[in-house]
Amino acid sequence: MKGVLVFAFFLGALWDATTSFLGIVGSFGVTEFNLDNLGSIGVYITALVGSGIVLALSLFSSKFWDENVDEELIVLRYFHIASVFFDGYTSYLGTAQNIILRKGSIGFITIGIAEVWDNINFEQQLILLFLTVAVTISPIMLSRIYQKSF
C-alpha cells in the first residue's frame, strides 16, 4: 500500500515541479523553447533553481513544521506557505493549459486564471481544482509517507 502511495505522490511531485518550472518561465514572458536566445538561458536557470527550491521546501516541510524545530528554521515556514500558494497557482495553470485546454504545444504557461475559467465548464473546474490540490500536496505527502516507511 505504501509503495503505491509513494509512487503516486512521486508522479504528482514530478508534475508539480514541472508546472512550477513552466510557470516561472512563462511568467518571464518566454513563450517558446529557444536556446539560441541568450536571454532565455538565464530564465531557464532561474526557473530550474526556483522550481527546485519550491519542491525542496515541500519535500522537507516536516522538518521545519515540527514543534521541536530549531529557531533558525522557523523562517522557512513563511517561505513554505508562499511557495505552496505559488505552487498551487502554477499547477492549476499548467494542468489547465496542457491537459484540459490542450494548448501545450509551446509548453510554457501563457494563460491566466480568467482565461481558464472562461474556457472550461463547471465539471472541468471541479476536476481542475481537485487535481491542483492533489498535485500541490504530493511532495509534502511523499516525504511524510517515505519518512514513516524507513
C-alpha positions as protocol buffer text, in pm:
chain_id: "A"
residue {
  index: 1
  type: MET
  ca { x: 0 y: 0 z: 0 }
}
residue {
  index: 2
  type: LYS
  ca { x: 275 y: 243 z: 95 }
}
residue {
  index: 3
  type: GLY
  ca { x: 460 y: 163 z: -224 }
}
residue {
  index: 4
  type: VAL
  ca { x: 158 y: 257 z: -434 }
}
residue {
  index: 5
  type: LEU
  ca { x: 114 y: 583 z: -243 }
}
residue {
  index: 6
  type: VAL
  ca { x: 484 y: 667 z: -272 }
}
residue {
  index: 7
  type: PHE
  ca { x: 469 y: 603 z: -648 }
}
residue {
  index: 8
  type: ALA
  ca { x: 151 y: 808 z: -693 }
}
residue {
  index: 9
  type: PHE
  ca { x: 280 y: 1102 z: -490 }
}
residue {
  index: 10
  type: PHE
  ca { x: 616 y: 1078 z: -668 }
}
residue {
  index: 11
  type: LEU
  ca { x: 438 y: 1122 z: -1001 }
}
residue {
  index: 12
  type: GLY
  ca { x: 241 y: 1412 z: -854 }
}
residue {
  index: 13
  type: ALA
  ca { x: 561 y: 1571 z: -726 }
}
residue {
  index: 14
  type: LEU
  ca { x: 717 y: 1542 z: -1073 }
}
residue {
  index: 15
  type: TRP
  ca { x: 418 y: 1713 z: -1232 }
}
residue {
  index: 16
  type: ASP
  ca { x: 427 y: 1971 z: -955 }
}
residue {
  index: 17
  type: ALA
  ca { x: 792 y: 2056 z: -1022 }
}
residue {
  index: 18
  type: THR
  ca { x: 729 y: 2061 z: -1396 }
}
residue {
  index: 19
  type: THR
  ca { x: 439 y: 2305 z: -1371 }
}
residue {
  index: 20
  type: SER
  ca { x: 640 y: 2526 z: -1134 }
}
residue {
  index: 21
  type: PHE
  ca { x: 922 y: 2535 z: -1389 }
}
residue {
  index: 22
  type: LEU
  ca { x: 682 y: 2609 z: -1676 }
}
residue {
  index: 23
  type: GLY
  ca { x: 506 y: 2876 z: -1471 }
}
residue {
  index: 24
  type: ILE
  ca { x: 826 y: 3058 z: -1384 }
}
residue {
  index: 25
  type: VAL
  ca { x: 947 y: 3052 z: -1745 }
}
residue {
  index: 26
  type: GLY
  ca { x: 609 y: 3170 z: -1872 }
}
residue {
  index: 27
  type: SER
  ca { x: 588 y: 3449 z: -1613 }
}
residue {
  index: 28
  type: PHE
  ca { x: 912 y: 3592 z: -1754 }
}
residue {
  index: 29
  type: GLY
  ca { x: 748 y: 3612 z: -2096 }
}
residue {
  index: 30
  type: VAL
  ca { x: 926 y: 3322 z: -2265 }
}
residue {
  index: 31
  type: THR
  ca { x: 672 y: 3151 z: -2487 }
}
residue {
  index: 32
  type: GLU
  ca { x: 885 y: 2903 z: -2681 }
}
residue {
  index: 33
  type: PHE
  ca { x: 1194 y: 2695 z: -2615 }
}
residue {
  index: 34
  type: ASN
  ca { x: 1490 y: 2863 z: -2784 }
}
residue {
  index: 35
  type: LEU
  ca { x: 1847 y: 2813 z: -2666 }
}
residue {
  index: 36
  type: ASP
  ca { x: 1977 y: 3049 z: -2934 }
}
residue {
  index: 37
  type: ASN
  ca { x: 1840 y: 3344 z: -2738 }
}
residue {
  index: 38
  type: LEU
  ca { x: 2097 y: 3400 z: -2463 }
}
residue {
  index: 39
  type: GLY
  ca { x: 1847 y: 3598 z: -2255 }
}
residue {
  index: 40
  type: SER
  ca { x: 1626 y: 3291 z: -2226 }
}
residue {
  index: 41
  type: ILE
  ca { x: 1906 y: 3079 z: -2077 }
}
residue {
  index: 42
  type: GLY
  ca { x: 1902 y: 3294 z: -1764 }
}
residue {
  index: 43
  type: VAL
  ca { x: 1526 y: 3247 z: -1740 }
}
residue {
  index: 44
  type: TYR
  ca { x: 1563 y: 2868 z: -1772 }
}
residue {
  index: 45
  type: ILE
  ca { x: 1829 y: 2861 z: -1500 }
}
residue {
  index: 46
  type: THR
  ca { x: 1617 y: 3082 z: -1274 }
}
residue {
  index: 47
  type: ALA
  ca { x: 1315 y: 2859 z: -1333 }
}
residue {
  index: 48
  type: LEU
  ca { x: 1516 y: 2545 z: -1262 }
}
residue {
  index: 49
  type: VAL
  ca { x: 1652 y: 2687 z: -936 }
}
residue {
  index: 50
  type: GLY
  ca { x: 1315 y: 2834 z: -835 }
}
residue {
  index: 51
  type: SER
  ca { x: 1117 y: 2518 z: -901 }
}
residue {
  index: 52
  type: GLY
  ca { x: 1386 y: 2317 z: -721 }
}
residue {
  index: 53
  type: ILE
  ca { x: 1350 y: 2540 z: -414 }
}
residue {
  index: 54
  type: VAL
  ca { x: 970 y: 2513 z: -422 }
}
residue {
  index: 55
  type: LEU
  ca { x: 999 y: 2133 z: -445 }
}
residue {
  index: 56
  type: ALA
  ca { x: 1259 y: 2115 z: -166 }
}
residue {
  index: 57
  type: LEU
  ca { x: 1050 y: 2330 z: 67 }
}
residue {
  index: 58
  type: SER
  ca { x: 760 y: 2088 z: 28 }
}
residue {
  index: 59
  type: LEU
  ca { x: 973 y: 1773 z: 47 }
}
residue {
  index: 60
  type: PHE
  ca { x: 1136 y: 1885 z: 372 }
}
residue {
  index: 61
  type: SER
  ca { x: 838 y: 2070 z: 520 }
}
residue {
  index: 62
  type: SER
  ca { x: 801 y: 1825 z: 810 }
}
residue {
  index: 63
  type: LYS
  ca { x: 1146 y: 1931 z: 934 }
}
residue {
  index: 64
  type: PHE
  ca { x: 1055 y: 2297 z: 986 }
}
residue {
  index: 65
  type: TRP
  ca { x: 689 y: 2244 z: 1080 }
}
residue {
  index: 66
  type: ASP
  ca { x: 786 y: 2012 z: 1365 }
}
residue {
  index: 67
  type: GLU
  ca { x: 708 y: 2157 z: 1709 }
}
residue {
  index: 68
  type: ASN
  ca { x: 1068 y: 2091 z: 1821 }
}
residue {
  index: 69
  type: VAL
  ca { x: 1223 y: 2276 z: 1527 }
}
residue {
  index: 70
  type: ASP
  ca { x: 1537 y: 2485 z: 1566 }
}
residue {
  index: 71
  type: GLU
  ca { x: 1456 y: 2856 z: 1578 }
}
residue {
  index: 72
  type: GLU
  ca { x: 1659 y: 2936 z: 1268 }
}
residue {
  index: 73
  type: LEU
  ca { x: 1442 y: 2700 z: 1063 }
}
residue {
  index: 74
  type: ILE
  ca { x: 1112 y: 2863 z: 1167 }
}
residue {
  index: 75
  type: VAL
  ca { x: 1159 y: 3130 z: 899 }
}
residue {
  index: 76
  type: LEU
  ca { x: 1125 y: 2854 z: 636 }
}
residue {
  index: 77
  type: ARG
  ca { x: 761 y: 2814 z: 739 }
}
residue {
  index: 78
  type: TYR
  ca { x: 679 y: 3152 z: 584 }
}
residue {
  index: 79
  type: PHE
  ca { x: 864 y: 3069 z: 264 }
}
residue {
  index: 80
  type: HIS
  ca { x: 685 y: 2735 z: 253 }
}
residue {
  index: 81
  type: ILE
  ca { x: 342 y: 2896 z: 284 }
}
residue {
  index: 82
  type: ALA
  ca { x: 424 y: 3135 z: -1 }
}
residue {
  index: 83
  type: SER
  ca { x: 566 y: 2853 z: -212 }
}
residue {
  index: 84
  type: VAL
  ca { x: 253 y: 2639 z: -162 }
}
residue {
  index: 85
  type: PHE
  ca { x: 38 y: 2922 z: -298 }
}
residue {
  index: 86
  type: PHE
  ca { x: 274 y: 2976 z: -591 }
}
residue {
  index: 87
  type: ASP
  ca { x: 291 y: 2602 z: -645 }
}
residue {
  index: 88
  type: GLY
  ca { x: -88 y: 2572 z: -649 }
}
residue {
  index: 89
  type: TYR
  ca { x: -114 y: 2861 z: -894 }
}
residue {
  index: 90
  type: THR
  ca { x: 135 y: 2713 z: -1139 }
}
residue {
  index: 91
  type: SER
  ca { x: -8 y: 2361 z: -1103 }
}
residue {
  index: 92
  type: TYR
  ca { x: -355 y: 2497 z: -1172 }
}
residue {
  index: 93
  type: LEU
  ca { x: -250 y: 2687 z: -1482 }
}
residue {
  index: 94
  type: GLY
  ca { x: -15 y: 2416 z: -1607 }
}
residue {
  index: 95
  type: THR
  ca { x: -276 y: 2144 z: -1579 }
}
residue {
  index: 96
  type: ALA
  ca { x: -541 y: 2367 z: -1736 }
}
residue {
  index: 97
  type: GLN
  ca { x: -324 y: 2473 z: -2028 }
}
residue {
  index: 98
  type: ASN
  ca { x: -158 y: 2142 z: -2108 }
}
residue {
  index: 99
  type: ILE
  ca { x: -428 y: 1889 z: -2016 }
}
residue {
  index: 100
  type: ILE
  ca { x: -776 y: 2043 z: -2023 }
}
residue {
  index: 101
  type: LEU
  ca { x: -737 y: 2318 z: -2285 }
}
residue {
  index: 102
  type: ARG
  ca { x: -464 y: 2128 z: -2472 }
}
residue {
  index: 103
  type: LYS
  ca { x: -270 y: 2443 z: -2551 }
}
residue {
  index: 104
  type: GLY
  ca { x: 57 y: 2281 z: -2455 }
}
residue {
  index: 105
  type: SER
  ca { x: 232 y: 2291 z: -2792 }
}
residue {
  index: 106
  type: ILE
  ca { x: 460 y: 2565 z: -2662 }
}
residue {
  index: 107
  type: GLY
  ca { x: 483 y: 2415 z: -2314 }
}
residue {
  index: 108
  type: PHE
  ca { x: 532 y: 2724 z: -2104 }
}
residue {
  index: 109
  type: ILE
  ca { x: 236 y: 2860 z: -1911 }
}
residue {
  index: 110
  type: THR
  ca { x: 99 y: 3153 z: -2107 }
}
residue {
  index: 111
  type: ILE
  ca { x: -260 y: 3175 z: -1981 }
}
residue {
  index: 112
  type: GLY
  ca { x: -421 y: 3327 z: -1676 }
}
residue {
  index: 113
  type: ILE
  ca { x: -690 y: 3217 z: -1434 }
}
residue {
  index: 114
  type: ALA
  ca { x: -962 y: 3427 z: -1604 }
}
residue {
  index: 115
  type: GLU
  ca { x: -892 y: 3263 z: -1941 }
}
residue {
  index: 116
  type: VAL
  ca { x: -909 y: 2920 z: -1782 }
}
residue {
  index: 117
  type: TRP
  ca { x: -1244 y: 2985 z: -1612 }
}
residue {
  index: 118
  type: ASP
  ca { x: -1388 y: 3132 z: -1933 }
}
residue {
  index: 119
  type: ASN
  ca { x: -1292 y: 2828 z: -2141 }
}
residue {
  index: 120
  type: ILE
  ca { x: -1388 y: 2531 z: -1923 }
}
residue {
  index: 121
  type: ASN
  ca { x: -1720 y: 2406 z: -1789 }
}
residue {
  index: 122
  type: PHE
  ca { x: -1821 y: 2352 z: -1426 }
}
residue {
  index: 123
  type: GLU
  ca { x: -1723 y: 1984 z: -1416 }
}
residue {
  index: 124
  type: GLN
  ca { x: -1380 y: 2064 z: -1558 }
}
residue {
  index: 125
  type: GLN
  ca { x: -1341 y: 2340 z: -1299 }
}
residue {
  index: 126
  type: LEU
  ca { x: -1410 y: 2091 z: -1017 }
}
residue {
  index: 127
  type: ILE
  ca { x: -1169 y: 1835 z: -1162 }
}
residue {
  index: 128
  type: LEU
  ca { x: -903 y: 2102 z: -1212 }
}
residue {
  index: 129
  type: LEU
  ca { x: -936 y: 2224 z: -854 }
}
residue {
  index: 130
  type: PHE
  ca { x: -913 y: 1867 z: -721 }
}
residue {
  index: 131
  type: LEU
  ca { x: -608 y: 1788 z: -935 }
}
residue {
  index: 132
  type: THR
  ca { x: -443 y: 2114 z: -831 }
}
residue {
  index: 133
  type: VAL
  ca { x: -480 y: 2030 z: -462 }
}
residue {
  index: 134
  type: ALA
  ca { x: -363 y: 1670 z: -517 }
}
residue {
  index: 135
  type: VAL
  ca { x: -58 y: 1776 z: -716 }
}
residue {
  index: 136
  type: THR
  ca { x: 32 y: 2058 z: -478 }
}
residue {
  index: 137
  type: ILE
  ca { x: 28 y: 1832 z: -172 }
}
residue {
  index: 138
  type: SER
  ca { x: 208 y: 1546 z: -348 }
}
residue {
  index: 139
  type: PRO
  ca { x: 564 y: 1642 z: -245 }
}
residue {
  index: 140
  type: ILE
  ca { x: 452 y: 1703 z: 113 }
}
residue {
  index: 141
  type: MET
  ca { x: 273 y: 1368 z: 132 }
}
residue {
  index: 142
  type: LEU
  ca { x: 558 y: 1189 z: -44 }
}
residue {
  index: 143
  type: SER
  ca { x: 806 y: 1296 z: 221 }
}
residue {
  index: 144
  type: ARG
  ca { x: 574 y: 1211 z: 509 }
}
residue {
  index: 145
  type: ILE
  ca { x: 489 y: 864 z: 379 }
}
residue {
  index: 146
  type: TYR
  ca { x: 851 y: 795 z: 283 }
}
residue {
  index: 147
  type: GLN
  ca { x: 973 y: 905 z: 630 }
}
residue {
  index: 148
  type: LYS
  ca { x: 731 y: 672 z: 806 }
}
residue {
  index: 149
  type: SER
  ca { x: 840 y: 382 z: 585 }
}
residue {
  index: 150
  type: PHE
  ca { x: 1202 y: 395 z: 699 }
}
